[in-house]
Amino acid sequence: MTSIIKLQLLLVKENIQLFLDTTENESLVHRARNVAVGRFMQKTDCDYFMFIDADVDFEPESVLRLIKSGHDISVACYPKKVVMWDQAANAVKNGDERNMAMLSSSLVVNFGAQRIAVENGFIPIMDGPTGFMCIKRGVFNILEDKFPELWCKNDHQNRDFDDYHACFDCMIDPKSKRYLSEDYAFCRRWQQCDGKIWADIHTTLGHVGNLPFMGCINDRLKA
């Protein structure tokens, strides 16, 4: 909540209006995301939609970088809630003096390429996390046109609109046959529209579980 309050203050200074919508008492993550987007599209005229999961710790400037990047979809990547002990051991063995908490983290990201070019602090990725993702409004219009079969009736709680587009539903990757979580499935659908996912390499995010896990893409690129 502290991060959200700081974000509100920063956006006021930047003359950016913020509409805050929360989701509670929902057992299906992908349905929660779909309904949140439905409310954004049908109840607001905002230009950008952003997911910030409740267990993600962030600095408000991170949000501003995503908005000002100009990308259709941009993310910052946080770590999974696990310690990669083999990475920690290698860092100690090699005398790496950087932050051990970051070096021993496993980020929620699939790079999709061996060589990656950095453009203004962002890199193109294959899969990124929804929990800190900024999306332009027009993206949803394109997805609605591309996948009309994903429209469904809103028969769950808080039924303040009749239907929504389930662009965050999980899927089986048509090429790899991997089961894709809602965030990776969303990325794949956007790529099927010839879109790209961009990740901010400089943002450090916390992912709070039994421990406050920390991670940053820039540390991973240097590893």
Secondary structure, DSSP 8 states (H G I E B T S, - for coil): -HHHHHHHHHHHHTT---------S-S-HHHHHHHHHHHHHHH---SEEEEE-TTEE--HHHHHHHHHT--SEEE---B-SS--HHHHHHHHHTT--S-HHHHT--BS-B---SS---BTTEEEESB--TTEEEEEHHHHHHHHHH-GGGEEE--SSS--SSEEE-TT--EE-TTT--EE-HHHHHHHHHHHTT--EEEESS-EEEEESSSEEEEEHHHHHH-
